[in-house]
Amino acid sequence: MNDRLQQLALFVRTVETGSFSSAAHEFGLTQPSASRAVAALESRLAVKLITRTTRLISATDAGLALLPRAREALAAVEDAENAARGADQLSGVLRVALPPTYGARRIAPLLLAFLNRRPLLKVDLLMSDRYENLIAEGADLALRIGDQPDSSFVTRKLESARRLFVAAPSYLARRDPPKTLADLSRHDLIVGPVSLGEQTWSARRNGRIEVAAVEARVRATSAAGVVACAAAGLGVAIASTWMCAEELASGALTELMADYALDPISAFVVFPAGRRASQKARVFADYLEQAMTQSRISSLDPPAGFARS
């Protein structure tokens, strides 16, 4: 990367992260080197782009005017180089933000085939159940689970999974298995990240929606935590087939009340707002969609005729 492009890139990442140190780390530079590069850009343009204080770094009006154009210029250069190489010769680092359990169980097994065709490309998996600021994190795209309320992001539905009630055989040996939603009031319940704020669980049976109050015995902020707690015999949980397929296959978990249909849950590709999606992000999203379609995993499809309540 020549000096001018590196100066622009350091300026963009400094503003996005709010830190010279964070931007410098991404480029393998020292903090003073990153600061000098941005200062050189300001000197060349004869305008102040960043306001520096001991506690805060922010863009000036001139910096805010430059920021979207700088992003577009950097993306255009990268896309032009990748277009010349071809899709199978993509280079650089693809940064993907995604939930840990979904990443480990659904995405990691698909990465080898993708990377084998693109030997110059590297992947950073930013695994967290928290919804980070994609631009601040420097992510090219994110994979998100559940409804996406923020309409400012560009989203694309990737796949859907069935959700089901589960418990461990060790728990069911101590407690009579629930047969109806009303029976759950007499059971220990495990609540996960999708339903942490919910006061009720609802499901459909025989064409009718039933609702049960939820008083959690255990709360977990990660999907992996829900599965681990359920497999340890702590109670009844709701889990998607993404989360618990291995445990169901091994017998560590058992499906309960199979005559009930829960709302399916969907995974989405999310591109950061205010930035054109890079070619490597678009290629990766297309690959995931194609790979998941070809896999034809019927257990991931919501039940036919099921309607969201």
Secondary structure by P-SEA (a helix, b strand, c coil): ccaaaaaaaaaaaaaaaccaaaaaaaacccaaaaaaaaaaaaaaacccccccccccccccaaaaaaaaaaaaaaaaaaaaaaaaacccccccbbbbbbcaaaaacccccaaaaaaaacccbbbbbbccccccccccccccbbbbccccccccccccccbbbbbbbbbcaaaaaaccccccccccccbbbbbccccccccbbbbbcccbbbbbbbbcccccccaaaaaaaaaaccbbbbbcccccaaaaaaccccccccccccbbbbbbbbccccccccaaaaaaaaaaaaaaaaacccccccccccccc
